[in-house]
Amino acid sequence: MEKKLAFLGPRGTFSEEAARSLPIPGQIDYLPQPTIIDVLEAVWNDKAELGIVPMENSIEGTVNSTMDWLIHQVDLPILAELALPISQHLVVAKREEPLPFEKITKILSHPHAIPQCHKFIKEFLPHAALETVSSTAKAAQIVSEHPEETWAAIGTKLTPEIYPLQFARQNIEDFPNNYTRFVLVSKQPVELPPSDKEKTTILITLPEDFPGALYQVLAAFAWRKINLSRIESRPTKRGLGSYYFIIDIEQRMDDVLLPGAFAEIEAIGCEIRQLGTYPLFTHQHKNEHQTV
């Protein structure tokens, strides 16, 4: 049976590359959506069985819209994670003569993509105006639809294959070790191949009248020698100084260690919500570092 998988579109985004890289069995119908929230809403409202959204970038950090919507608006378990290497490319409309950097007047891209290329922009395009749009592919689409303008987009390697564009410079990201974590969400479980790495993500709400509660939470994992790979606070939206804590645990949910830790944490008045226990996958690009 064919499954519908929603991703941040239009065609040619890193989200689409991540969606097509996940080892999901069966026939998949890929559905581009205008925003990350639309991706999650499509799954929540049964317009798609699956959705893939960016969770964290190794340079720019957490994608807040993803995290906040999963916490506050939809109850969609995380089924898998994919670490996708990110290479950013400067693209312009196809022309008979190359467009010199000094003539580029505006750069369009996603809010997370532009800061990943800060050094390149500062060195070669300090005069250009910066404009953020909903995705890297949307930026590429806009530039392709206005070939008379001296605009450029920061996008993926797929954009010149989809739109009438050409590379002005490839691999313009500031740091080569640039990855984005994408997560697969769904209301229903999905059969996935085994992975040698697994993770459990939880959301913890601390009791307001228990000083040192976060220390107690961390101690419950520490003495059991359970490794935590990420601890992050997000506002509960109930007022200043009120936070949730998102914790990534480097193991799958088991029958002894994690239930014991959770029981100890709940005993001091904390609330725990499991966001998912899931396999981790990494997609590797071929070596494509070149300048054209």
Helices and strands as residue ranges (DSSP letters): E 3-8, H 14-21, E 28-33, H 36-44, E 50-57, E 61-62, H 64-72, E 78-85, E 89-93, G 101-103, E 106-109, G 115-117, H 118-124, E 129-132, H 136-145, E 151-155, H 159-162, E 165-169, E 179-185, E 198-205, H 213-222, E 228-235, E 243-249, H 257-267, E 271-282
